[in-house]
Amino acid sequence: MARSILVIGAGVAGLAAAWSARRRGARVTVISAGVGETALAGGAVDDVPWEQVERAGRLLGSDLPAGDLAPAARQFAAELGLWDVPHAAAARIATVAGRIRPARGRDRALLDLGPLRRTRVLVPRVPRAAWDADALAEAFTDEPFARARGLRFLPVDAPFLRFDDERGIADGDLAARHDDPARLSWLLERLHQALEGAGGAGAILLGPWLGARAPRAEALSARLGVPVGEALIGAGSPAGLRFEAARDALLAAIEVTQRHGRVRAVAAGDGRGAAGGPGDGVLVHVDGEDVPLAADAVILAIGGLAGGGVAYAPPERGAGPDLPARGAAPFALSIAAPVTLGDARGAFGVVSSMQGPELDLVAWPRGDRLGALEAVGVRCEGVRAAPGILVAGATIAGRARTVLDAVTTGLRAGAEA
Ligand SMILES: Cc1cc2nc3c(=O)[nH]c(=O)nc-3n(C[C@H](O)[C@H](O)[C@H](O)COP(=O)(O)OP(=O)(O)OC[C@H]3O[C@@H](n4cnc5c(N)ncnc54)[C@H](O)[C@@H]3O)c2cc1C
């Protein structure tokens, strides 16, 4: 009988784990409580944090060569159908903070400035709160990458919004309007006019508004004859909606059962099928359900500090009227499980006071030391944390918090489960 694998968490790590376990013939169920980091992030697909890539490039005086993806990761990305991960060079994406930064890959709606040379990029003026085309165009033109490649960004008037409410609706709602082919054709006409009015350009850069169910930028670019794409925003981009749509389609295509539920605890089973499941190497207790789910193995892909898998739990939280009973690591896994939470690189080895760590000092990376967001998580041997319990993605202590790192550990956990 096929092994039964329960994946907890439906971010990119849980998805990669489910895909990988399913490829090996397992029966796979994914249970998730809702959104995590993957659904909050903006569509940049990094392997290592981009600041490190840029710093190394500055030291070397040239761009770092981009290593190709492992074959399984490339196959997974191809089946997901959401990202472009170039084979040789990193993509270059524009952020709404006015930077142009490298990314190993990108959601296909984001504009890749990498292939452009000696040309103008139009930045339409769109009357929305977080989009100041004039300031952005000036900042991008001043970026070292743009200067080295001869790129100039030009703010232009183009009626991108069709209805008054679109000045204030959420990015995701505006993006969803471009899932409608008729609306996309309307936009195409306006972009044609903008191009003509400007006397031509090499690309058009917009905000995060080009599709919620799928990236619409490629279809638009093909019809316009000029690349059109989104800038990257910090959090809450429609890229998260596009990930969820692509994820659900992939899970359905590979016949993985998906269900909603918040897991409260994971425990070792008695191995005799007592829970009535097909085998119960591990039992999973879900909020509001009396009977635990049973599986041969469980993959914890519940995210880290940013995604909710790890919670900030300083010692004073359990304190009485005076002081906490003892100093303790100020973090806890958000579900009960027989695994050890740790801080792989020692950022919290010493708790500085009974009131917990000085978060303003330890939350962010400093020099070679990881910040709390990366450092804290489940301690593992590779991806194994306890018998029958594997861990993937941002739940693992001490790894880079990037999309491709979550893919790597997810694929591995799925293969080893
Ligand atoms: C704002 C932001 C910007 C980012 N920018 C970038 C970037 O530019 N480039 C890059 O490469 N990476 C970026 N990242 C990091 C990257 O998105 C994450 O490292 C990666 O998505 C982690 O994926 P994951 O599957 O491990 O966790 P998550 O995506 O957090 O998934 C966790 C899943 O577990 C579920 N879950 C949690 N607890 C329970 C429970 N008790 N029961 C059931 N389900 C549960 C959640 O609902 C969710 O489905 C960013 C992250 C954030 C938050």
The ligand as an SDF file (V2000), in Angstrom:
LIG
                    3D

 53 58  0  0  0  0  0  0  0  0999 V2000
    6.5990   40.2480    3.0140 C   0  0  0  0  0  0  0  0  0  0  0  0
    7.5460   39.1650    2.5450 C   0  0  0  0  0  0  0  0  0  0  0  0
    8.3880   39.3980    1.4780 C   0  0  0  0  0  0  0  0  0  0  0  0
    9.2350   38.3930    1.0230 C   0  0  0  0  0  0  0  0  0  0  0  0
   10.0280   38.6490   -0.0470 N   0  0  0  0  0  0  0  0  0  0  0  0
   10.7480   37.6450   -0.5920 C   0  0  0  0  0  0  0  0  0  0  0  0
   11.4940   37.8580   -1.7800 C   0  0  0  0  0  0  0  0  0  0  0  0
   11.5360   38.9660   -2.3170 O   0  0  0  0  0  0  0  0  0  0  0  0
   12.1700   36.8120   -2.3030 N   0  0  0  0  0  0  0  0  0  0  0  0
   12.1520   35.5650   -1.7290 C   0  0  0  0  0  0  0  0  0  0  0  0
   12.7520   34.6260   -2.2880 O   0  0  0  0  0  0  0  0  0  0  0  0
   11.4870   35.3450   -0.5790 N   0  0  0  0  0  0  0  0  0  0  0  0
   10.7880   36.3530   -0.0080 C   0  0  0  0  0  0  0  0  0  0  0  0
   10.1100   36.1490    1.1660 N   0  0  0  0  0  0  0  0  0  0  0  0
   10.3070   34.8840    1.8790 C   0  0  0  0  0  0  0  0  0  0  0  0
    9.5330   33.7380    1.2680 C   0  0  0  0  0  0  0  0  0  0  0  0
    8.2730   34.1900    0.8450 O   0  0  0  0  0  0  0  0  0  0  0  0
    9.4100   32.6310    2.3010 C   0  0  0  0  0  0  0  0  0  0  0  0
   10.6820   32.2500    2.7470 O   0  0  0  0  0  0  0  0  0  0  0  0
    8.7160   31.3930    1.7570 C   0  0  0  0  0  0  0  0  0  0  0  0
    7.5480   31.7490    1.0590 O   0  0  0  0  0  0  0  0  0  0  0  0
    8.3750   30.4670    2.9220 C   0  0  0  0  0  0  0  0  0  0  0  0
    7.5010   29.4630    2.4760 O   0  0  0  0  0  0  0  0  0  0  0  0
    6.9610   28.3540    3.4760 P   0  0  0  0  0  0  0  0  0  0  0  0
    6.1140   27.4520    2.6430 O   0  0  0  0  0  0  0  0  0  0  0  0
    8.0800   27.7930    4.2330 O   0  0  0  0  0  0  0  0  0  0  0  0
    6.0720   29.1250    4.5500 O   0  0  0  0  0  0  0  0  0  0  0  0
    4.6810   29.8990    4.3890 P   0  0  0  0  0  0  0  0  0  0  0  0
    4.5010   30.4080    3.0140 O   0  0  0  0  0  0  0  0  0  0  0  0
    4.6260   30.8530    5.5220 O   0  0  0  0  0  0  0  0  0  0  0  0
    3.5830   28.7760    4.5610 O   0  0  0  0  0  0  0  0  0  0  0  0
    3.1580   28.3000    5.8130 C   0  0  0  0  0  0  0  0  0  0  0  0
    1.8460   27.6140    5.6620 C   0  0  0  0  0  0  0  0  0  0  0  0
    1.5410   26.9200    6.8810 O   0  0  0  0  0  0  0  0  0  0  0  0
    0.2190   27.2000    7.2540 C   0  0  0  0  0  0  0  0  0  0  0  0
    0.1050   27.0270    8.7050 N   0  0  0  0  0  0  0  0  0  0  0  0
    0.7810   27.6770    9.6940 C   0  0  0  0  0  0  0  0  0  0  0  0
    0.4190   27.2090   10.8950 N   0  0  0  0  0  0  0  0  0  0  0  0
   -0.4870   26.2140   10.6610 C   0  0  0  0  0  0  0  0  0  0  0  0
   -1.2270   25.3410   11.4960 C   0  0  0  0  0  0  0  0  0  0  0  0
   -1.0950   25.3730   12.8310 N   0  0  0  0  0  0  0  0  0  0  0  0
   -2.0630   24.4520   10.9150 N   0  0  0  0  0  0  0  0  0  0  0  0
   -2.2120   24.3860    9.5610 C   0  0  0  0  0  0  0  0  0  0  0  0
   -1.5270   25.1960    8.7230 N   0  0  0  0  0  0  0  0  0  0  0  0
   -0.6860   26.0930    9.2740 C   0  0  0  0  0  0  0  0  0  0  0  0
   -0.0260   28.6090    6.7600 C   0  0  0  0  0  0  0  0  0  0  0  0
   -1.4120   28.8770    6.6780 O   0  0  0  0  0  0  0  0  0  0  0  0
    0.6530   28.5290    5.3910 C   0  0  0  0  0  0  0  0  0  0  0  0
   -0.1910   27.9070    4.4540 O   0  0  0  0  0  0  0  0  0  0  0  0
    9.2580   37.1370    1.6560 C   0  0  0  0  0  0  0  0  0  0  0  0
    8.4230   36.9060    2.7450 C   0  0  0  0  0  0  0  0  0  0  0  0
    7.5720   37.9010    3.2000 C   0  0  0  0  0  0  0  0  0  0  0  0
    6.6820   37.6210    4.3720 C   0  0  0  0  0  0  0  0  0  0  0  0
  1  2  1  0
  2  3  1  0
  2 52  2  0
  3  4  2  0
  4  5  1  0
  4 50  1  0
  5  6  2  0
  6  7  1  0
  6 13  1  0
  7  8  2  0
  7  9  1  0
  9 10  1  0
 10 11  2  0
 10 12  1  0
 12 13  2  0
 13 14  1  0
 14 15  1  0
 14 50  1  0
 15 16  1  0
 16 17  1  0
 16 18  1  0
 18 19  1  0
 18 20  1  0
 20 21  1  0
 20 22  1  0
 22 23  1  0
 23 24  1  0
 24 25  2  0
 24 26  1  0
 24 27  1  0
 27 28  1  0
 28 29  2  0
 28 30  1  0
 28 31  1  0
 31 32  1  0
 32 33  1  0
 33 34  1  0
 33 48  1  0
 34 35  1  0
 35 36  1  0
 35 46  1  0
 36 37  1  0
 36 45  1  0
 37 38  2  0
 38 39  1  0
 39 40  1  0
 39 45  2  0
 40 41  1  0
 40 42  2  0
 42 43  1  0
 43 44  2  0
 44 45  1  0
 46 47  1  0
 46 48  1  0
 48 49  1  0
 50 51  2  0
 51 52  1  0
 52 53  1  0
M  END
$$$$
